[in-house]
Amino acid sequence: MCVGLPAKVKKIKNGKALVDATGAVREVSAELVEDLEVGDYVMVHAGAAIAKINGTDEAESESILEEYQ
């Protein structure tokens, strides 16, 4: 099973993005997502942003993750 985590983009530089995934801030590859901007929400998997998502998707994902904790 593959698991992706929603994260908010805080900074972008040289093909990398600094993202905040529910308080966990980390650097991931931003090369797979076109037109990525600070403030966008992305799905992160295996150290890479793999898709843009909207704020509603992010809130739903966080709710599901909270249920499993």
mmCIF file of the N, C-alpha and C atoms, coordinates in Angstrom:
data_MODEL
# 
_entry.id   MODEL 
# 
loop_
_atom_site.group_PDB 
_atom_site.id 
_atom_site.type_symbol 
_atom_site.label_atom_id 
_atom_site.label_alt_id 
_atom_site.label_comp_id 
_atom_site.label_asym_id 
_atom_site.label_entity_id 
_atom_site.label_seq_id 
_atom_site.pdbx_PDB_ins_code 
_atom_site.Cartn_x 
_atom_site.Cartn_y 
_atom_site.Cartn_z 
_atom_site.occupancy 
_atom_site.B_iso_or_equiv 
_atom_site.pdbx_formal_charge 
_atom_site.auth_seq_id 
_atom_site.auth_comp_id 
_atom_site.auth_asym_id 
_atom_site.auth_atom_id 
_atom_site.pdbx_PDB_model_num 
ATOM 1   N N  . MET A 1 1  ? 0.843   -1.168 0.000   1.00 0.00 ? 1  MET A N  1 
ATOM 2   C CA . MET A 1 1  ? 0.000   0.000  0.000   1.00 0.00 ? 1  MET A CA 1 
ATOM 3   C C  . MET A 1 1  ? 0.893   1.237  0.000   1.00 0.00 ? 1  MET A C  1 
ATOM 4   N N  . CYS A 1 2  ? 0.504   2.239  -0.781  1.00 0.00 ? 2  CYS A N  1 
ATOM 5   C CA . CYS A 1 2  ? 1.224   3.511  -0.829  1.00 0.00 ? 2  CYS A CA 1 
ATOM 6   C C  . CYS A 1 2  ? 0.461   4.551  -0.024  1.00 0.00 ? 2  CYS A C  1 
ATOM 7   N N  . VAL A 1 3  ? 1.193   5.318  0.747   1.00 0.00 ? 3  VAL A N  1 
ATOM 8   C CA . VAL A 1 3  ? 0.564   6.349  1.561   1.00 0.00 ? 3  VAL A CA 1 
ATOM 9   C C  . VAL A 1 3  ? 1.188   7.689  1.213   1.00 0.00 ? 3  VAL A C  1 
ATOM 10  N N  . GLY A 1 4  ? 0.342   8.665  0.900   1.00 0.00 ? 4  GLY A N  1 
ATOM 11  C CA . GLY A 1 4  ? 0.797   10.025 0.658   1.00 0.00 ? 4  GLY A CA 1 
ATOM 12  C C  . GLY A 1 4  ? 0.288   10.904 1.775   1.00 0.00 ? 4  GLY A C  1 
ATOM 13  N N  . LEU A 1 5  ? 1.027   11.931 2.096   1.00 0.00 ? 5  LEU A N  1 
ATOM 14  C CA . LEU A 1 5  ? 0.624   12.861 3.146   1.00 0.00 ? 5  LEU A CA 1 
ATOM 15  C C  . LEU A 1 5  ? 0.376   14.234 2.551   1.00 0.00 ? 5  LEU A C  1 
ATOM 16  N N  . PRO A 1 6  ? -0.694  14.896 2.970   1.00 0.00 ? 6  PRO A N  1 
ATOM 17  C CA . PRO A 1 6  ? -0.927  16.257 2.491   1.00 0.00 ? 6  PRO A CA 1 
ATOM 18  C C  . PRO A 1 6  ? 0.029   17.222 3.180   1.00 0.00 ? 6  PRO A C  1 
ATOM 19  N N  . ALA A 1 7  ? 0.473   18.238 2.453   1.00 0.00 ? 7  ALA A N  1 
ATOM 20  C CA . ALA A 1 7  ? 1.397   19.215 3.027   1.00 0.00 ? 7  ALA A CA 1 
ATOM 21  C C  . ALA A 1 7  ? 1.216   20.564 2.341   1.00 0.00 ? 7  ALA A C  1 
ATOM 22  N N  . LYS A 1 8  ? 1.513   21.624 3.073   1.00 0.00 ? 8  LYS A N  1 
ATOM 23  C CA . LYS A 1 8  ? 1.431   22.978 2.533   1.00 0.00 ? 8  LYS A CA 1 
ATOM 24  C C  . LYS A 1 8  ? 2.836   23.450 2.174   1.00 0.00 ? 8  LYS A C  1 
ATOM 25  N N  . VAL A 1 9  ? 2.977   24.010 0.976   1.00 0.00 ? 9  VAL A N  1 
ATOM 26  C CA . VAL A 1 9  ? 4.268   24.492 0.497   1.00 0.00 ? 9  VAL A CA 1 
ATOM 27  C C  . VAL A 1 9  ? 4.608   25.807 1.192   1.00 0.00 ? 9  VAL A C  1 
ATOM 28  N N  . LYS A 1 10 ? 5.773   25.838 1.834   1.00 0.00 ? 10 LYS A N  1 
ATOM 29  C CA . LYS A 1 10 ? 6.232   27.027 2.542   1.00 0.00 ? 10 LYS A CA 1 
ATOM 30  C C  . LYS A 1 10 ? 7.283   27.809 1.755   1.00 0.00 ? 10 LYS A C  1 
ATOM 31  N N  . LYS A 1 11 ? 8.093   27.094 0.959   1.00 0.00 ? 11 LYS A N  1 
ATOM 32  C CA . LYS A 1 11 ? 9.194   27.724 0.222   1.00 0.00 ? 11 LYS A CA 1 
ATOM 33  C C  . LYS A 1 11 ? 9.564   26.825 -0.946  1.00 0.00 ? 11 LYS A C  1 
ATOM 34  N N  . ILE A 1 12 ? 9.995   27.423 -2.054  1.00 0.00 ? 12 ILE A N  1 
ATOM 35  C CA . ILE A 1 12 ? 10.440  26.658 -3.232  1.00 0.00 ? 12 ILE A CA 1 
ATOM 36  C C  . ILE A 1 12 ? 11.768  27.233 -3.694  1.00 0.00 ? 12 ILE A C  1 
ATOM 37  N N  . LYS A 1 13 ? 12.733  26.339 -3.933  1.00 0.00 ? 13 LYS A N  1 
ATOM 38  C CA . LYS A 1 13 ? 14.042  26.792 -4.402  1.00 0.00 ? 13 LYS A CA 1 
ATOM 39  C C  . LYS A 1 13 ? 14.775  25.619 -5.053  1.00 0.00 ? 13 LYS A C  1 
ATOM 40  N N  . ASN A 1 14 ? 15.289  25.849 -6.253  1.00 0.00 ? 14 ASN A N  1 
ATOM 41  C CA . ASN A 1 14 ? 16.133  24.873 -6.951  1.00 0.00 ? 14 ASN A CA 1 
ATOM 42  C C  . ASN A 1 14 ? 15.508  23.476 -7.046  1.00 0.00 ? 14 ASN A C  1 
ATOM 43  N N  . GLY A 1 15 ? 14.237  23.405 -7.412  1.00 0.00 ? 15 GLY A N  1 
ATOM 44  C CA . GLY A 1 15 ? 13.583  22.110 -7.593  1.00 0.00 ? 15 GLY A CA 1 
ATOM 45  C C  . GLY A 1 15 ? 13.195  21.414 -6.313  1.00 0.00 ? 15 GLY A C  1 
ATOM 46  N N  . LYS A 1 16 ? 13.350  22.090 -5.184  1.00 0.00 ? 16 LYS A N  1 
ATOM 47  C CA . LYS A 1 16 ? 12.975  21.536 -3.883  1.00 0.00 ? 16 LYS A CA 1 
ATOM 48  C C  . LYS A 1 16 ? 11.907  22.418 -3.253  1.00 0.00 ? 16 LYS A C  1 
ATOM 49  N N  . ALA A 1 17 ? 11.060  21.821 -2.440  1.00 0.00 ? 17 ALA A N  1 
ATOM 50  C CA . ALA A 1 17 ? 10.040  22.573 -1.718  1.00 0.00 ? 17 ALA A CA 1 
ATOM 51  C C  . ALA A 1 17 ? 10.133  22.254 -0.235  1.00 0.00 ? 17 ALA A C  1 
ATOM 52  N N  . LEU A 1 18 ? 10.033  23.278 0.570   1.00 0.00 ? 18 LEU A N  1 
ATOM 53  C CA . LEU A 1 18 ? 9.929   23.101 2.016   1.00 0.00 ? 18 LEU A CA 1 
ATOM 54  C C  . LEU A 1 18 ? 8.441   23.022 2.309   1.00 0.00 ? 18 LEU A C  1 
ATOM 55  N N  . VAL A 1 19 ? 8.000   21.904 2.891   1.00 0.00 ? 19 VAL A N  1 
ATOM 56  C CA . VAL A 1 19 ? 6.577   21.689 3.121   1.00 0.00 ? 19 VAL A CA 1 
ATOM 57  C C  . VAL A 1 19 ? 6.294   21.434 4.603   1.00 0.00 ? 19 VAL A C  1 
ATOM 58  N N  . ASP A 1 20 ? 5.083   21.758 4.998   1.00 0.00 ? 20 ASP A N  1 
ATOM 59  C CA . ASP A 1 20 ? 4.616   21.522 6.365   1.00 0.00 ? 20 ASP A CA 1 
ATOM 60  C C  . ASP A 1 20 ? 3.488   20.507 6.302   1.00 0.00 ? 20 ASP A C  1 
ATOM 61  N N  . ALA A 1 21 ? 3.737   19.323 6.832   1.00 0.00 ? 21 ALA A N  1 
ATOM 62  C CA . ALA A 1 21 ? 2.746   18.246 6.864   1.00 0.00 ? 21 ALA A CA 1 
ATOM 63  C C  . ALA A 1 21 ? 2.285   18.066 8.300   1.00 0.00 ? 21 ALA A C  1 
ATOM 64  N N  . THR A 1 22 ? 1.251   18.793 8.675   1.00 0.00 ? 22 THR A N  1 
ATOM 65  C CA . THR A 1 22 ? 0.688   18.738 10.023  1.00 0.00 ? 22 THR A CA 1 
ATOM 66  C C  . THR A 1 22 ? 1.752   18.971 11.090  1.00 0.00 ? 22 THR A C  1 
ATOM 67  N N  . GLY A 1 23 ? 2.575   19.986 10.881  1.00 0.00 ? 23 GLY A N  1 
ATOM 68  C CA . GLY A 1 23 ? 3.597   20.351 11.858  1.00 0.00 ? 23 GLY A CA 1 
ATOM 69  C C  . GLY A 1 23 ? 4.971   19.766 11.597  1.00 0.00 ? 23 GLY A C  1 
ATOM 70  N N  . ALA A 1 24 ? 5.055   18.767 10.752  1.00 0.00 ? 24 ALA A N  1 
ATOM 71  C CA . ALA A 1 24 ? 6.347   18.181 10.396  1.00 0.00 ? 24 ALA A CA 1 
ATOM 72  C C  . ALA A 1 24 ? 6.858   18.890 9.149   1.00 0.00 ? 24 ALA A C  1 
ATOM 73  N N  . VAL A 1 25 ? 7.898   19.700 9.305   1.00 0.00 ? 25 VAL A N  1 
ATOM 74  C CA . VAL A 1 25 ? 8.445   20.471 8.185   1.00 0.00 ? 25 VAL A CA 1 
ATOM 75  C C  . VAL A 1 25 ? 9.625   19.708 7.598   1.00 0.00 ? 25 VAL A C  1 
ATOM 76  N N  . ARG A 1 26 ? 9.604   19.540 6.267   1.00 0.00 ? 26 ARG A N  1 
ATOM 77  C CA . ARG A 1 26 ? 10.694  18.823 5.613   1.00 0.00 ? 26 ARG A CA 1 
ATOM 78  C C  . ARG A 1 26 ? 10.851  19.297 4.185   1.00 0.00 ? 26 ARG A C  1 
ATOM 79  N N  . GLU A 1 27 ? 11.997  18.983 3.599   1.00 0.00 ? 27 GLU A N  1 
ATOM 80  C CA . GLU A 1 27 ? 12.277  19.341 2.218   1.00 0.00 ? 27 GLU A CA 1 
ATOM 81  C C  . GLU A 1 27 ? 11.976  18.142 1.327   1.00 0.00 ? 27 GLU A C  1 
ATOM 82  N N  . VAL A 1 28 ? 11.267  18.399 0.223   1.00 0.00 ? 28 VAL A N  1 
ATOM 83  C CA . VAL A 1 28 ? 10.923  17.339 -0.724  1.00 0.00 ? 28 VAL A CA 1 
ATOM 84  C C  . VAL A 1 28 ? 11.223  17.812 -2.144  1.00 0.00 ? 28 VAL A C  1 
ATOM 85  N N  . SER A 1 29 ? 11.304  16.883 -3.057  1.00 0.00 ? 29 SER A N  1 
ATOM 86  C CA . SER A 1 29 ? 11.481  17.229 -4.463  1.00 0.00 ? 29 SER A CA 1 
ATOM 87  C C  . SER A 1 29 ? 10.192  17.858 -4.976  1.00 0.00 ? 29 SER A C  1 
ATOM 88  N N  . ALA A 1 30 ? 10.329  18.938 -5.750  1.00 0.00 ? 30 ALA A N  1 
ATOM 89  C CA . ALA A 1 30 ? 9.164   19.616 -6.336  1.00 0.00 ? 30 ALA A CA 1 
ATOM 90  C C  . ALA A 1 30 ? 9.159   19.480 -7.853  1.00 0.00 ? 30 ALA A C  1 
ATOM 91  N N  . GLU A 1 31 ? 9.963   18.607 -8.387  1.00 0.00 ? 31 GLU A N  1 
ATOM 92  C CA . GLU A 1 31 ? 10.142  18.500 -9.827  1.00 0.00 ? 31 GLU A CA 1 
ATOM 93  C C  . GLU A 1 31 ? 8.986   17.824 -10.558 1.00 0.00 ? 31 GLU A C  1 
ATOM 94  N N  . LEU A 1 32 ? 8.125   17.104 -9.868  1.00 0.00 ? 32 LEU A N  1 
ATOM 95  C CA . LEU A 1 32 ? 7.036   16.391 -10.533 1.00 0.00 ? 32 LEU A CA 1 
ATOM 96  C C  . LEU A 1 32 ? 5.763   17.225 -10.680 1.00 0.00 ? 32 LEU A C  1 
ATOM 97  N N  . VAL A 1 33 ? 5.706   18.374 -10.015 1.00 0.00 ? 33 VAL A N  1 
ATOM 98  C CA . VAL A 1 33 ? 4.488   19.189 -10.021 1.00 0.00 ? 33 VAL A CA 1 
ATOM 99  C C  . VAL A 1 33 ? 4.761   20.507 -10.748 1.00 0.00 ? 33 VAL A C  1 
ATOM 100 N N  . GLU A 1 34 ? 4.012   20.766 -11.813 1.00 0.00 ? 34 GLU A N  1 
ATOM 101 C CA . GLU A 1 34 ? 4.182   21.997 -12.583 1.00 0.00 ? 34 GLU A CA 1 
ATOM 102 C C  . GLU A 1 34 ? 3.473   23.161 -11.902 1.00 0.00 ? 34 GLU A C  1 
ATOM 103 N N  . ASP A 1 35 ? 3.998   24.355 -12.109 1.00 0.00 ? 35 ASP A N  1 
ATOM 104 C CA . ASP A 1 35 ? 3.384   25.600 -11.623 1.00 0.00 ? 35 ASP A CA 1 
ATOM 105 C C  . ASP A 1 35 ? 3.138   25.596 -10.114 1.00 0.00 ? 35 ASP A C  1 
ATOM 106 N N  . LEU A 1 36 ? 4.043   25.019 -9.368  1.00 0.00 ? 36 LEU A N  1 
ATOM 107 C CA . LEU A 1 36 ? 3.915   24.971 -7.912  1.00 0.00 ? 36 LEU A CA 1 
ATOM 108 C C  . LEU A 1 36 ? 4.258   26.333 -7.314  1.00 0.00 ? 36 LEU A C  1 
ATOM 109 N N  . GLU A 1 37 ? 3.434   26.790 -6.383  1.00 0.00 ? 37 GLU A N  1 
ATOM 110 C CA . GLU A 1 37 ? 3.640   28.078 -5.747  1.00 0.00 ? 37 GLU A CA 1 
ATOM 111 C C  . GLU A 1 37 ? 3.548   27.943 -4.230  1.00 0.00 ? 37 GLU A C  1 
ATOM 112 N N  . VAL A 1 38 ? 4.195   28.873 -3.534  1.00 0.00 ? 38 VAL A N  1 
ATOM 113 C CA . VAL A 1 38 ? 4.103   28.921 -2.079  1.00 0.00 ? 38 VAL A CA 1 
ATOM 114 C C  . VAL A 1 38 ? 2.627   29.070 -1.715  1.00 0.00 ? 38 VAL A C  1 
ATOM 115 N N  . GLY A 1 39 ? 2.197   28.295 -0.733  1.00 0.00 ? 39 GLY A N  1 
ATOM 116 C CA . GLY A 1 39 ? 0.802   28.314 -0.301  1.00 0.00 ? 39 GLY A CA 1 
ATOM 117 C C  . GLY A 1 39 ? -0.034  27.189 -0.881  1.00 0.00 ? 39 GLY A C  1 
ATOM 118 N N  . ASP A 1 40 ? 0.464   26.541 -1.954  1.00 0.00 ? 40 ASP A N  1 
ATOM 119 C CA . ASP A 1 40 ? -0.244  25.401 -2.530  1.00 0.00 ? 40 ASP A CA 1 
ATOM 120 C C  . ASP A 1 40 ? -0.204  24.223 -1.571  1.00 0.00 ? 40 ASP A C  1 
ATOM 121 N N  . TYR A 1 41 ? -1.195  23.356 -1.690  1.00 0.00 ? 41 TYR A N  1 
ATOM 122 C CA . TYR A 1 41 ? -1.193  22.095 -0.964  1.00 0.00 ? 41 TYR A CA 1 
ATOM 123 C C  . TYR A 1 41 ? -0.802  20.999 -1.940  1.00 0.00 ? 41 TYR A C  1 
ATOM 124 N N  . VAL A 1 42 ? 0.029   20.070 -1.485  1.00 0.00 ? 42 VAL A N  1 
ATOM 125 C CA . VAL A 1 42 ? 0.489   18.963 -2.322  1.00 0.00 ? 42 VAL A CA 1 
ATOM 126 C C  . VAL A 1 42 ? 0.363   17.646 -1.573  1.00 0.00 ? 42 VAL A C  1 
ATOM 127 N N  . MET A 1 43 ? 0.326   16.566 -2.336  1.00 0.00 ? 43 MET A N  1 
ATOM 128 C CA . MET A 1 43 ? 0.398   15.235 -1.772  1.00 0.00 ? 43 MET A CA 1 
ATOM 129 C C  . MET A 1 43 ? 1.860   14.819 -1.862  1.00 0.00 ? 43 MET A C  1 
ATOM 130 N N  . VAL A 1 44 ? 2.434   14.386 -0.742  1.00 0.00 ? 44 VAL A N  1 
ATOM 131 C CA . VAL A 1 44 ? 3.851   14.011 -0.677  1.00 0.00 ? 44 VAL A CA 1 
ATOM 132 C C  . VAL A 1 44 ? 3.960   12.504 -0.480  1.00 0.00 ? 44 VAL A C  1 
ATOM 133 N N  . HIS A 1 45 ? 4.801   11.894 -1.297  1.00 0.00 ? 45 HIS A N  1 
ATOM 134 C CA . HIS A 1 45 ? 5.052   10.454 -1.183  1.00 0.00 ? 45 HIS A CA 1 
ATOM 135 C C  . HIS A 1 45 ? 6.510   10.189 -1.513  1.00 0.00 ? 45 HIS A C  1 
ATOM 136 N N  . ALA A 1 46 ? 7.176   9.426  -0.690  1.00 0.00 ? 46 ALA A N  1 
ATOM 137 C CA . ALA A 1 46 ? 8.562   8.998  -0.916  1.00 0.00 ? 46 ALA A CA 1 
ATOM 138 C C  . ALA A 1 46 ? 9.495   10.177 -1.190  1.00 0.00 ? 46 ALA A C  1 
ATOM 139 N N  . GLY A 1 47 ? 9.309   11.261 -0.438  1.00 0.00 ? 47 GLY A N  1 
ATOM 140 C CA . GLY A 1 47 ? 10.224  12.387 -0.546  1.00 0.00 ? 47 GLY A CA 1 
ATOM 141 C C  . GLY A 1 47 ? 9.982   13.314 -1.722  1.00 0.00 ? 47 GLY A C  1 
ATOM 142 N N  . ALA A 1 48 ? 8.800   13.182 -2.361  1.00 0.00 ? 48 ALA A N  1 
ATOM 143 C CA . ALA A 1 48 ? 8.495   14.027 -3.514  1.00 0.00 ? 48 ALA A CA 1 
ATOM 144 C C  . ALA A 1 48 ? 7.049   14.514 -3.457  1.00 0.00 ? 48 ALA A C  1 
ATOM 145 N N  . ALA A 1 49 ? 6.849   15.758 -3.863  1.00 0.00 ? 49 ALA A N  1 
ATOM 146 C CA . ALA A 1 49 ? 5.495   16.257 -4.069  1.00 0.00 ? 49 ALA A CA 1 
ATOM 147 C C  . ALA A 1 49 ? 5.017   15.617 -5.368  1.00 0.00 ? 49 ALA A C  1 
ATOM 148 N N  . ILE A 1 50 ? 3.888   14.893 -5.315  1.00 0.00 ? 50 ILE A N  1 
ATOM 149 C CA . ILE A 1 50 ? 3.456   14.148 -6.498  1.00 0.00 ? 50 ILE A CA 1 
ATOM 150 C C  . ILE A 1 50 ? 2.227   14.748 -7.174  1.00 0.00 ? 50 ILE A C  1 
ATOM 151 N N  . ALA A 1 51 ? 1.491   15.619 -6.474  1.00 0.00 ? 51 ALA A N  1 
ATOM 152 C CA . ALA A 1 51 ? 0.300   16.236 -7.070  1.00 0.00 ? 51 ALA A CA 1 
ATOM 153 C C  . ALA A 1 51 ? -0.149  17.408 -6.222  1.00 0.00 ? 51 ALA A C  1 
ATOM 154 N N  . LYS A 1 52 ? -0.742  18.393 -6.886  1.00 0.00 ? 52 LYS A N  1 
ATOM 155 C CA . LYS A 1 52 ? -1.390  19.480 -6.155  1.00 0.00 ? 52 LYS A CA 1 
ATOM 156 C C  . LYS A 1 52 ? -2.743  18.987 -5.670  1.00 0.00 ? 52 LYS A C  1 
ATOM 157 N N  . ILE A 1 53 ? -3.143  19.426 -4.488  1.00 0.00 ? 53 ILE A N  1 
ATOM 158 C CA . ILE A 1 53 ? -4.485  19.142 -3.989  1.00 0.00 ? 53 ILE A CA 1 
ATOM 159 C C  . ILE A 1 53 ? -5.074  20.458 -3.502  1.00 0.00 ? 53 ILE A C  1 
ATOM 160 N N  . ASN A 1 54 ? -6.386  20.490 -3.314  1.00 0.00 ? 54 ASN A N  1 
ATOM 161 C CA . ASN A 1 54 ? -6.976  21.727 -2.808  1.00 0.00 ? 54 ASN A CA 1 
ATOM 162 C C  . ASN A 1 54 ? -7.128  21.656 -1.294  1.00 0.00 ? 54 ASN A C  1 
ATOM 163 N N  . GLY A 1 55 ? -7.472  22.757 -0.672  1.00 0.00 ? 55 GLY A N  1 
ATOM 164 C CA . GLY A 1 55 ? -7.588  22.823 0.782   1.00 0.00 ? 55 GLY A CA 1 
ATOM 165 C C  . GLY A 1 55 ? -8.606  21.853 1.347   1.00 0.00 ? 55 GLY A C  1 
ATOM 166 N N  . THR A 1 56 ? -9.688  21.587 0.597   1.00 0.00 ? 56 THR A N  1 
ATOM 167 C CA . THR A 1 56 ? -10.703 20.640 1.046   1.00 0.00 ? 56 THR A CA 1 
ATOM 168 C C  . THR A 1 56 ? -10.129 19.231 1.096   1.00 0.00 ? 56 THR A C  1 
ATOM 169 N N  . ASP A 1 57 ? -9.356  18.850 0.071   1.00 0.00 ? 57 ASP A N  1 
ATOM 170 C CA . ASP A 1 57 ? -8.705  17.538 0.060   1.00 0.00 ? 57 ASP A CA 1 
ATOM 171 C C  . ASP A 1 57 ? -7.767  17.402 1.246   1.00 0.00 ? 57 ASP A C  1 
ATOM 172 N N  . GLU A 1 58 ? -7.018  18.463 1.535   1.00 0.00 ? 58 GLU A N  1 
ATOM 173 C CA . GLU A 1 58 ? -6.053  18.442 2.630   1.00 0.00 ? 58 GLU A CA 1 
ATOM 174 C C  . GLU A 1 58 ? -6.765  18.264 3.963   1.00 0.00 ? 58 GLU A C  1 
ATOM 175 N N  . ALA A 1 59 ? -7.875  18.990 4.171   1.00 0.00 ? 59 ALA A N  1 
ATOM 176 C CA . ALA A 1 59 ? -8.626  18.879 5.434   1.00 0.00 ? 59 ALA A CA 1 
ATOM 177 C C  . ALA A 1 59 ? -9.218  17.484 5.599   1.00 0.00 ? 59 ALA A C  1 
ATOM 178 N N  . GLU A 1 60 ? -9.717  16.912 4.514   1.00 0.00 ? 60 GLU A N  1 
ATOM 179 C CA . GLU A 1 60 ? -10.276 15.561 4.572   1.00 0.00 ? 60 GLU A CA 1 
ATOM 180 C C  . GLU A 1 60 ? -9.188  14.538 4.901   1.00 0.00 ? 60 GLU A C  1 
ATOM 181 N N  . SER A 1 61 ? -8.009  14.690 4.290   1.00 0.00 ? 61 SER A N  1 
ATOM 182 C CA . SER A 1 61 ? -6.896  13.774 4.566   1.00 0.00 ? 61 SER A CA 1 
ATOM 183 C C  . SER A 1 61 ? -6.463  13.858 6.028   1.00 0.00 ? 61 SER A C  1 
ATOM 184 N N  . GLU A 1 62 ? -6.369  15.082 6.565   1.00 0.00 ? 62 GLU A N  1 
ATOM 185 C CA . GLU A 1 62 ? -5.989  15.246 7.974   1.00 0.00 ? 62 GLU A CA 1 
ATOM 186 C C  . GLU A 1 62 ? -7.004  14.598 8.896   1.00 0.00 ? 62 GLU A C  1 
ATOM 187 N N  . SER A 1 63 ? -8.289  14.735 8.578   1.00 0.00 ? 63 SER A N  1 
ATOM 188 C CA . SER A 1 63 ? -9.339  14.132 9.390   1.00 0.00 ? 63 SER A CA 1 
ATOM 189 C C  . SER A 1 63 ? -9.200  12.617 9.423   1.00 0.00 ? 63 SER A C  1 
ATOM 190 N N  . ILE A 1 64 ? -8.938  12.025 8.266   1.00 0.00 ? 64 ILE A N  1 
ATOM 191 C CA . ILE A 1 64 ? -8.764  10.573 8.195   1.00 0.00 ? 64 ILE A CA 1 
ATOM 192 C C  . ILE A 1 64 ? -7.551  10.133 8.992   1.00 0.00 ? 64 ILE A C  1 
ATOM 193 N N  . LEU A 1 65 ? -6.429  10.875 8.881   1.00 0.00 ? 65 LEU A N  1 
ATOM 194 C CA . LEU A 1 65 ? -5.221  10.520 9.620   1.00 0.00 ? 65 LEU A CA 1 
ATOM 195 C C  . LEU A 1 65 ? -5.453  10.607 11.125  1.00 0.00 ? 65 LEU A C  1 
ATOM 196 N N  . GLU A 1 66 ? -6.217  11.587 11.576  1.00 0.00 ? 66 GLU A N  1 
ATOM 197 C CA . GLU A 1 66 ? -6.508  11.738 13.008  1.00 0.00 ? 66 GLU A CA 1 
ATOM 198 C C  . GLU A 1 66 ? -7.294  10.543 13.526  1.00 0.00 ? 66 GLU A C  1 
ATOM 199 N N  . GLU A 1 67 ? -8.199  10.003 12.707  1.00 0.00 ? 67 GLU A N  1 
ATOM 200 C CA . GLU A 1 67 ? -8.993  8.828  13.097  1.00 0.00 ? 67 GLU A CA 1 
ATOM 201 C C  . GLU A 1 67 ? -8.103  7.626  13.365  1.00 0.00 ? 67 GLU A C  1 
ATOM 202 N N  . TYR A 1 68 ? -7.014  7.500  12.605  1.00 0.00 ? 68 TYR A N  1 
ATOM 203 C CA . TYR A 1 68 ? -6.120  6.340  12.758  1.00 0.00 ? 68 TYR A CA 1 
ATOM 204 C C  . TYR A 1 68 ? -5.142  6.482  13.915  1.00 0.00 ? 68 TYR A C  1 
ATOM 205 N N  . GLN A 1 69 ? -5.003  7.681  14.453  1.00 0.00 ? 69 GLN A N  1 
ATOM 206 C CA . GLN A 1 69 ? -4.040  7.872  15.548  1.00 0.00 ? 69 GLN A CA 1 
ATOM 207 C C  . GLN A 1 69 ? -4.608  7.504  16.867  1.00 0.00 ? 69 GLN A C  1 
# 
